[in-house]
Amino acid sequence: MDINGSMVECRRADNDTLIFRFYILDAPSPSSLPSYVKELQRHKVRHLVRVCGPTYNSDIVEKGGIAVHGWPFDDGAPPTQFVIDSWLKLLDGERGSEPATTIAVHCVAGLGRAPILVALAMVEFGGIPPLDAIGFVREKRKGAINQVQLNWLMRYKPRHPGGAGAGGAEQKWACSGCIVM
């Protein structure tokens, strides 16, 4: 079975140390779930964030050693404040892990809700301008992030102001060298 996934790596600007790996996916079906779990394990995924309604038994994923977080929000919309808070709390908790944490994110098709969270992480932790973050994601996920989500991200005010290159406290975690694989 072919998994429709895209890996986005985020590296520290000062020494190229990997901070996070994000694996953007579409949703598994109940029949594809065992292959899906093997793929997540192959990429050493520690967390799976589901931003659509549940369509499979998450116990199977958790038995594979992967924590599942269900933070759904409306298709085509930006994330809710609860989702933003939950996502950033997860990232804050995993930042600095050795080796760098791989976090998988999926929605139904892997084109809207999941990619906007990855772009948000790049803006928030890397100080990457929103259009650049969206561009990185769209390089690999053609058609990702709609106009409503793009407009929302353009107006988003990061909690870690400055990020990469600003000389602030968060500069050591900058991922201005993020790449899409």
Beta strands, then each sheet from edge to edge (+ up, - down):
strand 1: 5-11
strand 2: 18-25
strand 3: 45-50
strand 4: 67-70
strand 5: 101-106
strand 6: 179-180
sheet 1: 4+ 3+ 5+ 2+ 1- 6+
end
